[in-house]
Amino acid sequence: MTDNATPYGNSASDGDATPEPTLEALAAAGFDVDALSEEQQEVVRALTPEELALLVDIRGRLDAAAPEVQAHADVAGGALF
């Protein structure tokens, strides 16, 4: 993070369990934020609201373009096919 960058989320590293808006928003959009390394989470915490909105929008469009069978596999674990 640069000196003039302001993290959108809570970057406290004191063990505070408060949800971070950027990580929470990405998780709600379907990103597996638990799989991110601490360094990658720091990058996410530094996203601007505009960058976050763009990532969520792109994810939504990619999901909408995925084949329907893929969506069933994700939801039902492939048990239907």
HTML snippet that shows the backbone in 3Dmol.js (N, CA, C, O; Angstrom):
<script src="https://3Dmol.org/build/3Dmol-min.js"></script>
<div id="view" style="width:600px;height:400px;position:relative"></div>
<script>
const pdb = `
ATOM      1  N   MET A   1       0.848  -1.174   0.000  1.00  0.00           N
ATOM      2  CA  MET A   1       0.000   0.000   0.000  1.00  0.00           C
ATOM      3  C   MET A   1       0.885   1.226   0.000  1.00  0.00           C
ATOM      4  O   MET A   1       1.886   1.274   0.714  1.00  0.00           O
ATOM      5  N   THR A   2       0.527   2.205  -0.787  1.00  0.00           N
ATOM      6  CA  THR A   2       1.311   3.430  -0.824  1.00  0.00           C
ATOM      7  C   THR A   2       0.926   4.327   0.335  1.00  0.00           C
ATOM      8  O   THR A   2      -0.097   4.116   0.987  1.00  0.00           O
ATOM      9  N   ASP A   3       1.758   5.335   0.587  1.00  0.00           N
ATOM     10  CA  ASP A   3       1.503   6.229   1.705  1.00  0.00           C
ATOM     11  C   ASP A   3       0.187   6.974   1.576  1.00  0.00           C
ATOM     12  O   ASP A   3      -0.445   7.286   2.585  1.00  0.00           O
ATOM     13  N   ASN A   4      -0.244   7.269   0.337  1.00  0.00           N
ATOM     14  CA  ASN A   4      -1.455   8.051   0.166  1.00  0.00           C
ATOM     15  C   ASN A   4      -2.693   7.191  -0.054  1.00  0.00           C
ATOM     16  O   ASN A   4      -3.787   7.724  -0.242  1.00  0.00           O
ATOM     17  N   ALA A   5      -2.539   5.871  -0.034  1.00  0.00           N
ATOM     18  CA  ALA A   5      -3.684   4.977  -0.214  1.00  0.00           C
ATOM     19  C   ALA A   5      -4.419   4.828   1.106  1.00  0.00           C
ATOM     20  O   ALA A   5      -3.801   4.727   2.166  1.00  0.00           O
ATOM     21  N   THR A   6      -5.728   4.815   1.033  1.00  0.00           N
ATOM     22  CA  THR A   6      -6.545   4.625   2.210  1.00  0.00           C
ATOM     23  C   THR A   6      -7.311   3.333   2.062  1.00  0.00           C
ATOM     24  O   THR A   6      -8.109   3.189   1.136  1.00  0.00           O
ATOM     25  N   PRO A   7      -7.085   2.386   2.961  1.00  0.00           N
ATOM     26  CA  PRO A   7      -7.806   1.123   2.834  1.00  0.00           C
ATOM     27  C   PRO A   7      -9.296   1.327   3.047  1.00  0.00           C
ATOM     28  O   PRO A   7      -9.712   2.102   3.908  1.00  0.00           O
ATOM     29  N   TYR A   8     -10.088   0.629   2.259  1.00  0.00           N
ATOM     30  CA  TYR A   8     -11.532   0.710   2.379  1.00  0.00           C
ATOM     31  C   TYR A   8     -11.998  -0.098   3.563  1.00  0.00           C
ATOM     32  O   TYR A   8     -12.967   0.266   4.230  1.00  0.00           O
ATOM     33  N   GLY A   9     -11.315  -1.194   3.829  1.00  0.00           N
ATOM     34  CA  GLY A   9     -11.709  -2.071   4.929  1.00  0.00           C
ATOM     35  C   GLY A   9     -10.952  -1.759   6.195  1.00  0.00           C
ATOM     36  O   GLY A   9     -10.120  -0.852   6.233  1.00  0.00           O
ATOM     37  N   ASN A  10     -11.245  -2.515   7.227  1.00  0.00           N
ATOM     38  CA  ASN A  10     -10.581  -2.385   8.506  1.00  0.00           C
ATOM     39  C   ASN A  10      -9.292  -3.176   8.439  1.00  0.00           C
ATOM     40  O   ASN A  10      -9.335  -4.396   8.279  1.00  0.00           O
ATOM     41  N   SER A  11      -8.148  -2.526   8.555  1.00  0.00           N
ATOM     42  CA  SER A  11      -6.877  -3.237   8.433  1.00  0.00           C
ATOM     43  C   SER A  11      -6.241  -3.509   9.792  1.00  0.00           C
ATOM     44  O   SER A  11      -5.043  -3.780   9.877  1.00  0.00           O
ATOM     45  N   ALA A  12      -7.028  -3.439  10.835  1.00  0.00           N
ATOM     46  CA  ALA A  12      -6.478  -3.706  12.164  1.00  0.00           C
ATOM     47  C   ALA A  12      -5.979  -5.134  12.229  1.00  0.00           C
ATOM     48  O   ALA A  12      -6.663  -6.063  11.801  1.00  0.00           O
ATOM     49  N   SER A  13      -4.785  -5.302  12.767  1.00  0.00           N
ATOM     50  CA  SER A  13      -4.209  -6.638  12.853  1.00  0.00           C
ATOM     51  C   SER A  13      -4.065  -7.078  14.304  1.00  0.00           C
ATOM     52  O   SER A  13      -3.195  -7.887  14.625  1.00  0.00           O
ATOM     53  N   ASP A  14      -4.914  -6.547  15.183  1.00  0.00           N
ATOM     54  CA  ASP A  14      -4.821  -6.872  16.596  1.00  0.00           C
ATOM     55  C   ASP A  14      -5.723  -8.037  16.993  1.00  0.00           C
ATOM     56  O   ASP A  14      -6.019  -8.224  18.173  1.00  0.00           O
ATOM     57  N   GLY A  15      -6.163  -8.830  15.991  1.00  0.00           N
ATOM     58  CA  GLY A  15      -7.013  -9.959  16.292  1.00  0.00           C
ATOM     59  C   GLY A  15      -8.480  -9.579  16.400  1.00  0.00           C
ATOM     60  O   GLY A  15      -9.308 -10.418  16.755  1.00  0.00           O
ATOM     61  N   ASP A  16      -8.817  -8.332  16.102  1.00  0.00           N
ATOM     62  CA  ASP A  16     -10.200  -7.869  16.138  1.00  0.00           C
ATOM     63  C   ASP A  16     -11.032  -8.677  15.146  1.00  0.00           C
ATOM     64  O   ASP A  16     -10.635  -8.830  13.991  1.00  0.00           O
ATOM     65  N   ALA A  17     -12.167  -9.191  15.574  1.00  0.00           N
ATOM     66  CA  ALA A  17     -13.010 -10.046  14.741  1.00  0.00           C
ATOM     67  C   ALA A  17     -14.019  -9.245  13.929  1.00  0.00           C
ATOM     68  O   ALA A  17     -14.918  -9.832  13.326  1.00  0.00           O
ATOM     69  N   THR A  18     -13.895  -7.933  13.896  1.00  0.00           N
ATOM     70  CA  THR A  18     -14.816  -7.108  13.127  1.00  0.00           C
ATOM     71  C   THR A  18     -14.678  -7.423  11.648  1.00  0.00           C
ATOM     72  O   THR A  18     -13.570  -7.404  11.112  1.00  0.00           O
ATOM     73  N   PRO A  19     -15.807  -7.717  10.970  1.00  0.00           N
ATOM     74  CA  PRO A  19     -15.723  -8.013   9.534  1.00  0.00           C
ATOM     75  C   PRO A  19     -15.172  -6.820   8.761  1.00  0.00           C
ATOM     76  O   PRO A  19     -15.431  -5.666   9.103  1.00  0.00           O
ATOM     77  N   GLU A  20     -14.420  -7.116   7.732  1.00  0.00           N
ATOM     78  CA  GLU A  20     -13.855  -6.067   6.904  1.00  0.00           C
ATOM     79  C   GLU A  20     -14.734  -5.902   5.675  1.00  0.00           C
ATOM     80  O   GLU A  20     -15.011  -6.880   4.981  1.00  0.00           O
ATOM     81  N   PRO A  21     -15.181  -4.674   5.391  1.00  0.00           N
ATOM     82  CA  PRO A  21     -16.128  -4.474   4.286  1.00  0.00           C
ATOM     83  C   PRO A  21     -15.657  -5.040   2.947  1.00  0.00           C
ATOM     84  O   PRO A  21     -16.458  -5.625   2.217  1.00  0.00           O
ATOM     85  N   THR A  22     -14.385  -4.880   2.611  1.00  0.00           N
ATOM     86  CA  THR A  22     -13.934  -5.369   1.310  1.00  0.00           C
ATOM     87  C   THR A  22     -13.951  -6.885   1.253  1.00  0.00           C
ATOM     88  O   THR A  22     -14.443  -7.461   0.282  1.00  0.00           O
ATOM     89  N   LEU A  23     -13.426  -7.535   2.270  1.00  0.00           N
ATOM     90  CA  LEU A  23     -13.416  -9.006   2.287  1.00  0.00           C
ATOM     91  C   LEU A  23     -14.835  -9.549   2.365  1.00  0.00           C
ATOM     92  O   LEU A  23     -15.158 -10.541   1.712  1.00  0.00           O
ATOM     93  N   GLU A  24     -15.670  -8.914   3.149  1.00  0.00           N
ATOM     94  CA  GLU A  24     -17.062  -9.344   3.297  1.00  0.00           C
ATOM     95  C   GLU A  24     -17.818  -9.190   1.972  1.00  0.00           C
ATOM     96  O   GLU A  24     -18.586 -10.072   1.590  1.00  0.00           O
ATOM     97  N   ALA A  25     -17.603  -8.088   1.286  1.00  0.00           N
ATOM     98  CA  ALA A  25     -18.281  -7.858   0.001  1.00  0.00           C
ATOM     99  C   ALA A  25     -17.828  -8.865  -1.048  1.00  0.00           C
ATOM    100  O   ALA A  25     -18.646  -9.368  -1.819  1.00  0.00           O
ATOM    101  N   LEU A  26     -16.545  -9.158  -1.083  1.00  0.00           N
ATOM    102  CA  LEU A  26     -16.046 -10.133  -2.055  1.00  0.00           C
ATOM    103  C   LEU A  26     -16.564 -11.530  -1.733  1.00  0.00           C
ATOM    104  O   LEU A  26     -16.907 -12.285  -2.643  1.00  0.00           O
ATOM    105  N   ALA A  27     -16.624 -11.881  -0.457  1.00  0.00           N
ATOM    106  CA  ALA A  27     -17.166 -13.185  -0.070  1.00  0.00           C
ATOM    107  C   ALA A  27     -18.631 -13.291  -0.469  1.00  0.00           C
ATOM    108  O   ALA A  27     -19.066 -14.332  -0.961  1.00  0.00           O
ATOM    109  N   ALA A  28     -19.391 -12.224  -0.261  1.00  0.00           N
ATOM    110  CA  ALA A  28     -20.803 -12.218  -0.636  1.00  0.00           C
ATOM    111  C   ALA A  28     -20.981 -12.353  -2.146  1.00  0.00           C
ATOM    112  O   ALA A  28     -22.000 -12.862  -2.611  1.00  0.00           O
ATOM    113  N   ALA A  29     -19.991 -11.897  -2.907  1.00  0.00           N
ATOM    114  CA  ALA A  29     -20.048 -11.991  -4.370  1.00  0.00           C
ATOM    115  C   ALA A  29     -19.559 -13.339  -4.877  1.00  0.00           C
ATOM    116  O   ALA A  29     -19.580 -13.593  -6.081  1.00  0.00           O
ATOM    117  N   GLY A  30     -19.119 -14.203  -3.971  1.00  0.00           N
ATOM    118  CA  GLY A  30     -18.700 -15.544  -4.374  1.00  0.00           C
ATOM    119  C   GLY A  30     -17.208 -15.776  -4.425  1.00  0.00           C
ATOM    120  O   GLY A  30     -16.769 -16.855  -4.822  1.00  0.00           O
ATOM    121  N   PHE A  31     -16.418 -14.797  -4.035  1.00  0.00           N
ATOM    122  CA  PHE A  31     -14.969 -14.979  -3.992  1.00  0.00           C
ATOM    123  C   PHE A  31     -14.593 -15.790  -2.761  1.00  0.00           C
ATOM    124  O   PHE A  31     -15.160 -15.581  -1.688  1.00  0.00           O
ATOM    125  N   ASP A  32     -13.655 -16.704  -2.897  1.00  0.00           N
ATOM    126  CA  ASP A  32     -13.182 -17.507  -1.774  1.00  0.00           C
ATOM    127  C   ASP A  32     -12.068 -16.741  -1.062  1.00  0.00           C
ATOM    128  O   ASP A  32     -10.885 -17.017  -1.261  1.00  0.00           O
ATOM    129  N   VAL A  33     -12.459 -15.783  -0.239  1.00  0.00           N
ATOM    130  CA  VAL A  33     -11.475 -14.916   0.407  1.00  0.00           C
ATOM    131  C   VAL A  33     -10.672 -15.660   1.467  1.00  0.00           C
ATOM    132  O   VAL A  33      -9.576 -15.228   1.824  1.00  0.00           O
ATOM    133  N   ASP A  34     -11.204 -16.777   1.977  1.00  0.00           N
ATOM    134  CA  ASP A  34     -10.456 -17.553   2.967  1.00  0.00           C
ATOM    135  C   ASP A  34      -9.220 -18.199   2.355  1.00  0.00           C
ATOM    136  O   ASP A  34      -8.273 -18.530   3.069  1.00  0.00           O
ATOM    137  N   ALA A  35      -9.226 -18.379   1.037  1.00  0.00           N
ATOM    138  CA  ALA A  35      -8.087 -18.992   0.356  1.00  0.00           C
ATOM    139  C   ALA A  35      -6.974 -17.983   0.073  1.00  0.00           C
ATOM    140  O   ALA A  35      -5.887 -18.368  -0.359  1.00  0.00           O
ATOM    141  N   LEU A  36      -7.233 -16.708   0.311  1.00  0.00           N
ATOM    142  CA  LEU A  36      -6.223 -15.674   0.062  1.00  0.00           C
ATOM    143  C   LEU A  36      -5.167 -15.683   1.166  1.00  0.00           C
ATOM    144  O   LEU A  36      -5.477 -15.887   2.340  1.00  0.00           O
ATOM    145  N   SER A  37      -3.925 -15.459   0.769  1.00  0.00           N
ATOM    146  CA  SER A  37      -2.858 -15.323   1.756  1.00  0.00           C
ATOM    147  C   SER A  37      -3.034 -13.991   2.488  1.00  0.00           C
ATOM    148  O   SER A  37      -3.805 -13.135   2.054  1.00  0.00           O
ATOM    149  N   GLU A  38      -2.328 -13.826   3.580  1.00  0.00           N
ATOM    150  CA  GLU A  38      -2.403 -12.565   4.321  1.00  0.00           C
ATOM    151  C   GLU A  38      -1.972 -11.393   3.440  1.00  0.00           C
ATOM    152  O   GLU A  38      -2.553 -10.310   3.512  1.00  0.00           O
ATOM    153  N   GLU A  39      -0.960 -11.610   2.616  1.00  0.00           N
ATOM    154  CA  GLU A  39      -0.497 -10.558   1.713  1.00  0.00           C
ATOM    155  C   GLU A  39      -1.585 -10.187   0.701  1.00  0.00           C
ATOM    156  O   GLU A  39      -1.788  -9.009   0.406  1.00  0.00           O
ATOM    157  N   GLN A  40      -2.279 -11.195   0.174  1.00  0.00           N
ATOM    158  CA  GLN A  40      -3.357 -10.931  -0.774  1.00  0.00           C
ATOM    159  C   GLN A  40      -4.521 -10.222  -0.077  1.00  0.00           C
ATOM    160  O   GLN A  40      -5.158  -9.349  -0.666  1.00  0.00           O
ATOM    161  N   GLN A  41      -4.795 -10.593   1.162  1.00  0.00           N
ATOM    162  CA  GLN A  41      -5.851  -9.902   1.904  1.00  0.00           C
ATOM    163  C   GLN A  41      -5.496  -8.437   2.130  1.00  0.00           C
ATOM    164  O   GLN A  41      -6.379  -7.579   2.114  1.00  0.00           O
ATOM    165  N   GLU A  42      -4.229  -8.145   2.337  1.00  0.00           N
ATOM    166  CA  GLU A  42      -3.797  -6.752   2.484  1.00  0.00           C
ATOM    167  C   GLU A  42      -4.071  -5.962   1.206  1.00  0.00           C
ATOM    168  O   GLU A  42      -4.487  -4.805   1.259  1.00  0.00           O
ATOM    169  N   VAL A  43      -3.834  -6.600   0.051  1.00  0.00           N
ATOM    170  CA  VAL A  43      -4.120  -5.941  -1.229  1.00  0.00           C
ATOM    171  C   VAL A  43      -5.616  -5.650  -1.321  1.00  0.00           C
ATOM    172  O   VAL A  43      -6.018  -4.561  -1.730  1.00  0.00           O
ATOM    173  N   VAL A  44      -6.429  -6.620  -0.942  1.00  0.00           N
ATOM    174  CA  VAL A  44      -7.879  -6.454  -0.992  1.00  0.00           C
ATOM    175  C   VAL A  44      -8.323  -5.338  -0.050  1.00  0.00           C
ATOM    176  O   VAL A  44      -9.188  -4.533  -0.395  1.00  0.00           O
ATOM    177  N   ARG A  45      -7.733  -5.293   1.130  1.00  0.00           N
ATOM    178  CA  ARG A  45      -8.092  -4.245   2.095  1.00  0.00           C
ATOM    179  C   ARG A  45      -7.797  -2.841   1.559  1.00  0.00           C
ATOM    180  O   ARG A  45      -8.448  -1.874   1.954  1.00  0.00           O
ATOM    181  N   ALA A  46      -6.833  -2.732   0.675  1.00  0.00           N
ATOM    182  CA  ALA A  46      -6.434  -1.432   0.138  1.00  0.00           C
ATOM    183  C   ALA A  46      -7.247  -1.013  -1.085  1.00  0.00           C
ATOM    184  O   ALA A  46      -7.035   0.078  -1.614  1.00  0.00           O
ATOM    185  N   LEU A  47      -8.173  -1.856  -1.544  1.00  0.00           N
ATOM    186  CA  LEU A  47      -8.983  -1.501  -2.707  1.00  0.00           C
ATOM    187  C   LEU A  47      -9.856  -0.287  -2.416  1.00  0.00           C
ATOM    188  O   LEU A  47     -10.369  -0.114  -1.310  1.00  0.00           O
ATOM    189  N   THR A  48     -10.005   0.531  -3.418  1.00  0.00           N
ATOM    190  CA  THR A  48     -10.940   1.648  -3.296  1.00  0.00           C
ATOM    191  C   THR A  48     -12.350   1.106  -3.498  1.00  0.00           C
ATOM    192  O   THR A  48     -12.506   0.003  -4.022  1.00  0.00           O
ATOM    193  N   PRO A  49     -13.365   1.836  -3.105  1.00  0.00           N
ATOM    194  CA  PRO A  49     -14.738   1.392  -3.352  1.00  0.00           C
ATOM    195  C   PRO A  49     -15.008   1.136  -4.838  1.00  0.00           C
ATOM    196  O   PRO A  49     -15.758   0.225  -5.188  1.00  0.00           O
ATOM    197  N   GLU A  50     -14.399   1.936  -5.701  1.00  0.00           N
ATOM    198  CA  GLU A  50     -14.584   1.757  -7.145  1.00  0.00           C
ATOM    199  C   GLU A  50     -13.954   0.458  -7.627  1.00  0.00           C
ATOM    200  O   GLU A  50     -14.540  -0.252  -8.445  1.00  0.00           O
ATOM    201  N   GLU A  51     -12.762   0.143  -7.125  1.00  0.00           N
ATOM    202  CA  GLU A  51     -12.088  -1.110  -7.500  1.00  0.00           C
ATOM    203  C   GLU A  51     -12.892  -2.318  -7.012  1.00  0.00           C
ATOM    204  O   GLU A  51     -13.043  -3.307  -7.729  1.00  0.00           O
ATOM    205  N   LEU A  52     -13.398  -2.222  -5.795  1.00  0.00           N
ATOM    206  CA  LEU A  52     -14.209  -3.291  -5.237  1.00  0.00           C
ATOM    207  C   LEU A  52     -15.463  -3.506  -6.081  1.00  0.00           C
ATOM    208  O   LEU A  52     -15.807  -4.642  -6.409  1.00  0.00           O
ATOM    209  N   ALA A  53     -16.138  -2.429  -6.428  1.00  0.00           N
ATOM    210  CA  ALA A  53     -17.349  -2.524  -7.255  1.00  0.00           C
ATOM    211  C   ALA A  53     -17.036  -3.150  -8.605  1.00  0.00           C
ATOM    212  O   ALA A  53     -17.830  -3.939  -9.116  1.00  0.00           O
ATOM    213  N   LEU A  54     -15.900  -2.813  -9.187  1.00  0.00           N
ATOM    214  CA  LEU A  54     -15.511  -3.378 -10.477  1.00  0.00           C
ATOM    215  C   LEU A  54     -15.279  -4.882 -10.368  1.00  0.00           C
ATOM    216  O   LEU A  54     -15.742  -5.638 -11.221  1.00  0.00           O
ATOM    217  N   LEU A  55     -14.572  -5.324  -9.334  1.00  0.00           N
ATOM    218  CA  LEU A  55     -14.346  -6.758  -9.142  1.00  0.00           C
ATOM    219  C   LEU A  55     -15.660  -7.515  -8.970  1.00  0.00           C
ATOM    220  O   LEU A  55     -15.851  -8.577  -9.562  1.00  0.00           O
ATOM    221  N   VAL A  56     -16.555  -6.972  -8.165  1.00  0.00           N
ATOM    222  CA  VAL A  56     -17.851  -7.614  -7.934  1.00  0.00           C
ATOM    223  C   VAL A  56     -18.654  -7.660  -9.230  1.00  0.00           C
ATOM    224  O   VAL A  56     -19.305  -8.665  -9.517  1.00  0.00           O
ATOM    225  N   ASP A  57     -18.617  -6.593 -10.009  1.00  0.00           N
ATOM    226  CA  ASP A  57     -19.334  -6.544 -11.287  1.00  0.00           C
ATOM    227  C   ASP A  57     -18.782  -7.584 -12.262  1.00  0.00           C
ATOM    228  O   ASP A  57     -19.544  -8.306 -12.905  1.00  0.00           O
ATOM    229  N   ILE A  58     -17.464  -7.658 -12.368  1.00  0.00           N
ATOM    230  CA  ILE A  58     -16.844  -8.636 -13.267  1.00  0.00           C
ATOM    231  C   ILE A  58     -17.197 -10.045 -12.839  1.00  0.00           C
ATOM    232  O   ILE A  58     -17.523 -10.882 -13.681  1.00  0.00           O
ATOM    233  N   ARG A  59     -17.140 -10.320 -11.548  1.00  0.00           N
ATOM    234  CA  ARG A  59     -17.492 -11.658 -11.054  1.00  0.00           C
ATOM    235  C   ARG A  59     -18.940 -11.997 -11.415  1.00  0.00           C
ATOM    236  O   ARG A  59     -19.231 -13.116 -11.837  1.00  0.00           O
ATOM    237  N   GLY A  60     -19.832 -11.045 -11.253  1.00  0.00           N
ATOM    238  CA  GLY A  60     -21.234 -11.266 -11.586  1.00  0.00           C
ATOM    239  C   GLY A  60     -21.431 -11.566 -13.059  1.00  0.00           C
ATOM    240  O   GLY A  60     -22.211 -12.447 -13.420  1.00  0.00           O
ATOM    241  N   ARG A  61     -20.727 -10.835 -13.912  1.00  0.00           N
ATOM    242  CA  ARG A  61     -20.842 -11.080 -15.357  1.00  0.00           C
ATOM    243  C   ARG A  61     -20.242 -12.424 -15.740  1.00  0.00           C
ATOM    244  O   ARG A  61     -20.791 -13.122 -16.593  1.00  0.00           O
ATOM    245  N   LEU A  62     -19.120 -12.800 -15.124  1.00  0.00           N
ATOM    246  CA  LEU A  62     -18.530 -14.109 -15.402  1.00  0.00           C
ATOM    247  C   LEU A  62     -19.467 -15.233 -14.954  1.00  0.00           C
ATOM    248  O   LEU A  62     -19.648 -16.220 -15.666  1.00  0.00           O
ATOM    249  N   ASP A  63     -20.056 -15.074 -13.776  1.00  0.00           N
ATOM    250  CA  ASP A  63     -21.002 -16.079 -13.291  1.00  0.00           C
ATOM    251  C   ASP A  63     -22.219 -16.187 -14.199  1.00  0.00           C
ATOM    252  O   ASP A  63     -22.709 -17.287 -14.454  1.00  0.00           O
ATOM    253  N   ALA A  64     -22.710 -15.048 -14.688  1.00  0.00           N
ATOM    254  CA  ALA A  64     -23.876 -15.041 -15.572  1.00  0.00           C
ATOM    255  C   ALA A  64     -23.566 -15.716 -16.907  1.00  0.00           C
ATOM    256  O   ALA A  64     -24.460 -16.272 -17.546  1.00  0.00           O
ATOM    257  N   ALA A  65     -22.308 -15.669 -17.325  1.00  0.00           N
ATOM    258  CA  ALA A  65     -21.915 -16.255 -18.608  1.00  0.00           C
ATOM    259  C   ALA A  65     -21.546 -17.728 -18.482  1.00  0.00           C
ATOM    260  O   ALA A  65     -21.342 -18.397 -19.495  1.00  0.00           O
ATOM    261  N   ALA A  66     -21.456 -18.246 -17.259  1.00  0.00           N
ATOM    262  CA  ALA A  66     -21.092 -19.646 -17.053  1.00  0.00           C
ATOM    263  C   ALA A  66     -22.235 -20.540 -17.520  1.00  0.00           C
ATOM    264  O   ALA A  66     -23.403 -20.166 -17.419  1.00  0.00           O
ATOM    265  N   PRO A  67     -21.898 -21.717 -18.030  1.00  0.00           N
ATOM    266  CA  PRO A  67     -22.944 -22.644 -18.458  1.00  0.00           C
ATOM    267  C   PRO A  67     -23.851 -23.028 -17.287  1.00  0.00           C
ATOM    268  O   PRO A  67     -23.408 -23.089 -16.140  1.00  0.00           O
ATOM    269  N   GLU A  68     -25.116 -23.284 -17.591  1.00  0.00           N
ATOM    270  CA  GLU A  68     -26.074 -23.635 -16.544  1.00  0.00           C
ATOM    271  C   GLU A  68     -25.647 -24.894 -15.788  1.00  0.00           C
ATOM    272  O   GLU A  68     -25.855 -24.989 -14.579  1.00  0.00           O
ATOM    273  N   VAL A  69     -25.062 -25.845 -16.481  1.00  0.00           N
ATOM    274  CA  VAL A  69     -24.608 -27.076 -15.827  1.00  0.00           C
ATOM    275  C   VAL A  69     -23.566 -26.750 -14.765  1.00  0.00           C
ATOM    276  O   VAL A  69     -23.564 -27.355 -13.692  1.00  0.00           O
ATOM    277  N   GLN A  70     -22.690 -25.809 -15.052  1.00  0.00           N
ATOM    278  CA  GLN A  70     -21.683 -25.404 -14.074  1.00  0.00           C
ATOM    279  C   GLN A  70     -22.349 -24.854 -12.820  1.00  0.00           C
ATOM    280  O   GLN A  70     -21.914 -25.146 -11.706  1.00  0.00           O
ATOM    281  N   ALA A  71     -23.401 -24.060 -12.995  1.00  0.00           N
ATOM    282  CA  ALA A  71     -24.105 -23.502 -11.837  1.00  0.00           C
ATOM    283  C   ALA A  71     -24.707 -24.619 -11.003  1.00  0.00           C
ATOM    284  O   ALA A  71     -24.656 -24.550  -9.775  1.00  0.00           O
ATOM    285  N   HIS A  72     -25.276 -25.647 -11.623  1.00  0.00           N
ATOM    286  CA  HIS A  72     -25.838 -26.762 -10.867  1.00  0.00           C
ATOM    287  C   HIS A  72     -24.730 -27.516 -10.129  1.00  0.00           C
ATOM    288  O   HIS A  72     -24.927 -27.937  -8.988  1.00  0.00           O
ATOM    289  N   ALA A  73     -23.621 -27.685 -10.737  1.00  0.00           N
ATOM    290  CA  ALA A  73     -22.510 -28.384 -10.088  1.00  0.00           C
ATOM    291  C   ALA A  73     -22.023 -27.619  -8.874  1.00  0.00           C
ATOM    292  O   ALA A  73     -21.700 -28.218  -7.849  1.00  0.00           O
ATOM    293  N   ASP A  74     -21.968 -26.296  -8.983  1.00  0.00           N
ATOM    294  CA  ASP A  74     -21.519 -25.478  -7.866  1.00  0.00           C
ATOM    295  C   ASP A  74     -22.523 -25.544  -6.709  1.00  0.00           C
ATOM    296  O   ASP A  74     -22.125 -25.611  -5.546  1.00  0.00           O
ATOM    297  N   VAL A  75     -23.818 -25.525  -7.023  1.00  0.00           N
ATOM    298  CA  VAL A  75     -24.847 -25.504  -5.988  1.00  0.00           C
ATOM    299  C   VAL A  75     -25.039 -26.882  -5.371  1.00  0.00           C
ATOM    300  O   VAL A  75     -25.102 -27.015  -4.149  1.00  0.00           O
ATOM    301  N   ALA A  76     -25.134 -27.906  -6.212  1.00  0.00           N
ATOM    302  CA  ALA A  76     -25.459 -29.249  -5.708  1.00  0.00           C
ATOM    303  C   ALA A  76     -24.244 -30.154  -5.626  1.00  0.00           C
ATOM    304  O   ALA A  76     -24.379 -31.348  -5.360  1.00  0.00           O
ATOM    305  N   GLY A  77     -23.089 -29.617  -5.844  1.00  0.00           N
ATOM    306  CA  GLY A  77     -21.891 -30.445  -5.793  1.00  0.00           C
ATOM    307  C   GLY A  77     -21.837 -31.493  -6.887  1.00  0.00           C
ATOM    308  O   GLY A  77     -21.163 -32.514  -6.752  1.00  0.00           O
ATOM    309  N   GLY A  78     -22.547 -31.235  -7.962  1.00  0.00           N
ATOM    310  CA  GLY A  78     -22.540 -32.157  -9.082  1.00  0.00           C
ATOM    311  C   GLY A  78     -23.420 -33.380  -8.856  1.00  0.00           C
ATOM    312  O   GLY A  78     -23.413 -34.304  -9.670  1.00  0.00           O
ATOM    313  N   ALA A  79     -24.181 -33.398  -7.758  1.00  0.00           N
ATOM    314  CA  ALA A  79     -24.987 -34.578  -7.430  1.00  0.00           C
ATOM    315  C   ALA A  79     -26.119 -34.807  -8.431  1.00  0.00           C
ATOM    316  O   ALA A  79     -26.621 -35.925  -8.544  1.00  0.00           O
ATOM    317  N   LEU A  80     -26.522 -33.782  -9.146  1.00  0.00           N
ATOM    318  CA  LEU A  80     -27.630 -33.917 -10.081  1.00  0.00           C
ATOM    319  C   LEU A  80     -27.195 -34.471 -11.429  1.00  0.00           C
ATOM    320  O   LEU A  80     -28.034 -34.894 -12.225  1.00  0.00           O
ATOM    321  N   PHE A  81     -25.900 -34.475 -11.693  1.00  0.00           N
ATOM    322  CA  PHE A  81     -25.443 -34.863 -13.028  1.00  0.00           C
ATOM    323  C   PHE A  81     -24.485 -36.014 -12.953  1.00  0.00           C
ATOM    324  O   PHE A  81     -23.995 -36.478 -13.982  1.00  0.00           O
TER     325      PHE A  81
END
`;
const viewer = $3Dmol.createViewer("view");
viewer.addModel(pdb, "pdb");
viewer.setStyle({}, {cartoon: {color: "spectrum"}});
viewer.zoomTo();
viewer.render();
</script>
